[in-house]
Amino acid sequence: MYTRIEHDFLGELEIPQNAYYGIQTARAMHNFQITGQSIASIPELIIALAQVKKAAATANVRLEVLEEDIFSAICQSCDEIISGKWHDQFPVDCIQGGAGTSTNMNANEVIANRSLEIMGYEKGEYQYCHPNNHVNCSQSTNDVYPTALRIALYSKLAGLISALCYLQKGFLQKSKEFTDVVKIGRTQLQDAVPITLGMEFSAYATTLEEDINRLNEARELLLEVNIGATAVGTGICSPSGYFPLVVQILAEVTGHAIVPSKNLVEATWDTGAYVQISSVLKRTATKISKICNDLRLLSSGPRGGLNEIILPQVQPGSSIMPGKVNPVIPELVNQICFDIIGKDVTISIASESAQLELNAMEPIIAFCLFNGIDHLTRGIITLQDLCIYGIKANKEHCKHILEKNISSITTLIPFLGYEKATEIAREASKSNLSIYNFIIEKKIIDEKILKDIFSPKNMLHPYTVKK
């Protein structure tokens, strides 16, 4: 294998000649062998890094601190990365020390070496285009990494929001399909008053809509960036006028309504937006997990449980019990949601652990957010495609349970009063008769009036029957 020699202040290393990364990336590959998941697995982050580098190079050439030919090569290199090329040249582990320095230098080295090729030089001939002097000009990891992370998360969340909209529509379709399936409602796992299966599924759609709105709100926080802050927020090593110009150009490059931070010192250590995003993800995961619990309960049995809905059968459920089928898709999504809730704790601790002018723990925040969003997005799509879409209502069973249920006596409270209704419930339970049949047998209420009282319009909504 052909190699080239590169150096830094720690010494020299051999780098594969065909590699676009350089010595600092190689050191990071050696130091950080933790997850087996490289930043190449997060294309949104690599694209965002290239967008930041392109914006910085454009601002630098306009302010006459970068040569035109180097600027042109850097921009072409960045455009290639943005289009999807060279992502395999980002081998650094997602979890790393150094506040993201290894990720930033990985980008600097790949862009520099590709730029050298474009300019007609060999990889490693950094006197013509240097990772630090040129690609990282007017920048620090401390403003590049957070800015790229925010842009990447903004893009990544679009996929999650789209998946949530897809699932919400699935529940809305089922709510319409089940609109006439009257069943018994339950509170604290005990029989309550009637409801329709459509109402239950409509509630799921509504709660998802709320979380879609909350995610859109939290997502907007990511558009405030600290690019131009350089090391600690003072803008050291950047030319006069760079900060507002690079933000303006970055907005043009990304197509997002990016705005500058009001206080660059604060913005360089602040991770509040990530905490907010994580909190909304936890909220969403908590509610989706609750829905999956409901689906498992409503489909339980089938003969020894509630059995009010029938989930699609996607695989055999036991290695020993023939004919058993488990609710594996809701179980899968439950586990994804548990992981999201756990990641929120990690993100909270990592955000709190910032000291003075920088939070060095942003790599673990990024790792948790990107993986959490990715897993939840896939889980939501799987839930809709392999479960919600094919759910069927067990209409006759729902009707049977409703008819024999004592709790339907609640409907009669406006007509009989609580004490009388309680007495009827007790006696009907002893006689093993339904409330309806007991009242008819005892001639407590005229059957015509009772039918009206027990009609869906009066059992499911504020009553309209006259006393």
N, C-alpha and C positions, 0 to 999 in steps of 0.2 A: 504494500500500500504506500503510495506516495504521500509524503507529509511536508509541511512547512513549519518553520520555527517562528513562534511568536513570543513576545516578552511582555511582562508587566513589572511592577516594582518588587514583586516577590521572586521573580526569576523568569526562566524560559520553559516552554512546553512545546511538544510536537503536536501539531493539529493536522488532521487528514486534509490533504490538498483539495479534495472535492467539497469540503465543508464550508458553508458560508458563515457559520459562527466562528468565534475566535477563542482566545485564551481565557477570557473571563467566563465565558459560557462553559468551557471545558472544566474550569475549576468548580463551577457550580454543579456540573454533572457529577463530579467526584464527591462533593461535599453533601449534596442533598439527594440521597437515595431513599426516599421516604414512602411515597404513595404509589410510585410506578405510573403516575398520571402526569404527563408533561403539559406545559402550557399550550402545546400543539393541539391538545384536546379541547381547547377553548378558542375556536376561530374568531369569535367576537372580540376577544381581548387582543389577539394578534392584529386584527384589522384596525382596531381602535388605536393601538400603538403606532401603526403605520400612518394613520390619519393625523395623530399628534405630531409625528416627525415631519410629515409633509407640511403641516401648518407652520411649524417652527422654522423649517427651511425657507418657506415662502416669506415669512416675516423677516428673517435674517437677511435674505437677499435684497428685500426692499429697503432695509435699514443699512445696507452696504457693509455687513459684517460677514458675508458669505459670497464666495466667487460664483459667477453665473454658471460656469460649466459644472462645478460641483453641485450646485443647487439643482440643475437640470437632471443630473444623474440620480441624485437622491430622490427627487420627485418621481422619476420613472421607476426606481426601485420600490418606492412606497406604493405606487399605483399597482405594481405587479402583486405585491403582498395583499393589497386591498381586494384585488381580483381573485385571490385564492392561491397564488403561487408561493412557494418557499415555506409553507407552514411546517413542513417536516424538519425544518432547520431550527425549530424552537424546542429543544429537548430538555430544558430545565424543569425540574420537578415543581409542581404548583406550590407546595409548601417549602418555604426557604427562609433562611435568615437574611437580614440586610434590608428589610423594608421594601423589597421588590427590586433592589439594585441589579440582581442577576437577570431578572426579566428585562429590565431596561437595557442593560448591556448586551443581552442576547439580541434584542432588536437593533441596537446600534451597530453591532458587528455584522449581522446579516445584511443590513442596509448598506453599510460601508463596503463590504466585499462584493455585493452585487453591483454597487455603483462603480467600483473599480473595474469590473468586467465591462460595464457599459462604456466607461471612459477609455478602455483599451489596455488596462493594466492587469497584473496578476493579483489574485487574492493575497492579502497580507501586505501589499505595498501601500501601507497606510500614510506614507508621506504625501500621497496624492489625494486621499480621502480617508480621514481618520474617524474612528468610531466616536471618540470624545470631542476632538477639536471641531469636527464638522457636523456629523450627524446629531451629536448631543449639544451643539452650540446653543447657548442661552437657555439651557435646560439643566435640571437636576432630576434624579429619580423621584425626588420628593414632590415634584409637581407633575412629572410625566406619568408616573404609575397611577396616582389617584385619578388624574384626569382621564386616562385611558380606561381605567376600571369603571368609572362612572358612565362613560360613553358605551362601553361594552355591556354593562348591566342594563342600560336603557334599551339597547337592542334586544338583549336576551329576554327581558320582561315582556316584550311585544309578543313573543311566542307563547308565553304562559297565559297572557291575557286572551289571546286568540283561542287557546285550548279551553279556557274557562268559559268563553262565550259559546264554544261548541258544546260543552257539557250542559250549560244552562239551557240551550235550545233543545237538547235531548230531554231534559226534565220537563220543559214546557210542552213538548210533543206528547210525552207520557201523561202529563196532567190533563190534556185534552182527551186523550184516549181513555183515561180512567175517570172521566168527569161524573159518570153515573154509577160508579161502583161504590155504593154506600157500605160502610164497615164500622166497626167499633173503634173509637179512639182510645188511647191509653195514656195515663199519667202514672209515673212511678211504677211502670210495668203492670199496673192494675187497670181493669176495665173502666173506661170513662164514658163520655157521651159520644153519639155518632159523629162521623166525619166521612168524607169521601176519600178514596185513594187518590183521586185527582187533586184534592186539596193538599194532601201530604206532599205530592210531587211538585205541586205549584210552589209550596213553601221552600222546597229545595232550590228551585229555580230562582226564587226571590233572594234567598240568602247568598247565592252565588253572584247575583247581580250586584249586591252590596259590596262584595269583596272585589269584584271587577272595578267598581268605582274607587274603592280605597287604594287598589294597586295603581290605578291611573294617577291618582293624586300623589302618592308616594313617589312614583316614577319621575314626576316633574322635578323633584328635589335634586335628582342626579344631574340636571342640566347646569347647575352652578359649579364652576370648575376653578381650580387654583393654578392653571397653567400660567407661567410668568412669575410665579413665586420663587422659583429656583430652590435653594436649599432650605431656608427657614421662613420665607415669606417676604424677604426684603428685596428680592429681585436681583441680588448680586450676580455679576458676570453677564447680565443681559443689557442691551443698549437702551438708551432712553426712547420711550414710546413703544417698546416691545410688548408690554403686557396687554394694553387694549387692542393692539394690532393683531397679536397672535390669537386672541379670543375671537375676534371678528372673522379671521381667516378660518379658524377651526369650525366655526358655525357654518361657513360656506362649504368647507370640505365634507363635513358630516351631513349637512342638510338638517341639523337639529337647531332649535332655538337656544343655543348655548349662551350663558351669561357669565360675566366675571364675578368672582367672590368679592364681597364688600370689604373683607379684611383678610388679606393673604396670610398673615401669621396664624390667625384662627383657622382658616380653611386648610392649612397644611397639616394640622394635627386632628382636625375635627372629622369624626366618622359617624355623625348623627344620622346622615341620610341612610347609611347601611343599617343602622339600628332600626330605623323606621321601616325600611324595606323588609328586614327580617321579621319585625313584629307583625307586619301585614301578612307575610308568608305564613307565620305561625298561626295567625287568626284564620287564614284561609284553610290551612291544613287541619286545624282543629275542627272546623265545621265540615269539611269533606270527610274527615274520619268519623264524625258523628253520623253523617249520612250513610256511610258504609256500615256502621254498626246497625243502623235501622234496617238496611237492606238484608243484612244477615239475620236479624230477628224476624222480619216480616216473612222471610223465606224459610225459616227454621222448620225442622221436621224431616220430611214433609208430614208424616203421619203423627209424629209426637210433638209437633211444635205449632207455630202460628199458621204457617202455610197459606198466607194471604196473597203472596206474589210468588211467581215461579221464575227463577233466574235461569238464563241460558246455561245449558250444560256444556262446559268446555273441556273437561277432562275427568277421568275416573278419580274417585276421591279416597280410595283406600287400597292398601296392598293386601288386606286380609278380608275386608267386608264387601262382598259382591253387591253391586248395584248402588253403592254409596257415592254421592256426588257432593262435593264441598263448594262453598262460595269463595272460590280461590281468587277471583278478581277483586272483590271488596277487601279480602284479607291482604292482598298485595298492596292495595292503595292505603289501607290502614298502616302498614309498616313504613311506607314512604312518608306518611304524615308524621309518624312517631319520630322519624329521622329529622324531618324539618323542625319539629319542636325542640329536639336535642341540639340541632345546629344553632338555634336561636340563643341558647345558653352560651355556646362557644363564641358567637359573634358579640354578645353582650360583654363577656369577660375580655375578649380581645380589644374591644372598643374602649373599655374602661382602663385598660392597661397602658394607654398612651402616656408618655412622659414628656413634659415640657413641649418642645416645638415639633415633635413628630410622633406618629404612631407607627412603630416598627412591626406591628402585628397584622398589617393589612393583607399579607398573602393568605393567612388562614381565613380571614374574613372573605376574601375573594373565592377561595376554595369551597367554603361552605355555601356561599350564595350561588355560585355558578352550578355546583352539583345539585344543590337543593332545588333550584329553579328547573334544571334539566330533568331531574327525576320526577318532580311533581308534574311537569308538563307531559312527560311520557305516560305517567300514571293516569292522569286525567283523560287523555285520549284513549288509553286502554280501557278505562272504566266505561266510557261512552260506547266504544266500538264493540267490546266483548261482553258487556253486561247491560247497561241501561237500554240500549237499542232493542235488545231482545226480551226485555222483561214482559211477562204476561200476568194478568190479574186472575186470581182464582175466585171468580165472581160468586159462584154458588156457595163456596165455603165461607166467604165474607158475609153473605146474606144469612147463612145458617147460624153463624156465631152471633150476628147482630140480633136475630129474632129471639134467641134464647137468653139474651143478656139482660140481667137485672138492672143495669145502670141506665137503661132507657127510661126508667121511672123519672129521671131528672127532667125530662120534657114536660112532665105533668105538674111540676112544682108551681108554675103560675096559676094553675087551675085548682089544685088541691091543697097547696101549702106544704111546707117541708115536713111537718110532723105526720100528716096523713100519708104523704108519699113514702116516708120511711116505714110506716106500718105496713103499707101495701107491699113494699119491696121485701120485707121480712116474711110476710105470709106467702107471697108468691114463690120465694126461695124454698120455703118448707114444702110447698105443694108440688114443687118441680115443674111449675107452669111458667110460661113466658109472661111478662108483665101484661102484654096485650091480651092474651087468653084469660089471665086471671081477672082482669078488670071486666071483661065481657061476661065471664062466668058469674062474677059477683054483682053484675049490673051496676057498677059504680059510676060509669059514664056511658052515655048512649053510643052505640057502635059507630054511627055515622060521624059523630063529633070526634070520637077516638081515632077513626081513620084519618080525619083531617089533622088532628094533633100529631099523629105519627107519620104524616106525609113528609117527604124529603124537604119540602120548602120550610116546614116548621121545625123539623128536627135538626136542620143544618144551618138555620138562620134565625134571627129574631122572630118570635112567633107573631102570627097574624090572626090566629083564631080568637074569636070573641068568647069571653067567659060566659 
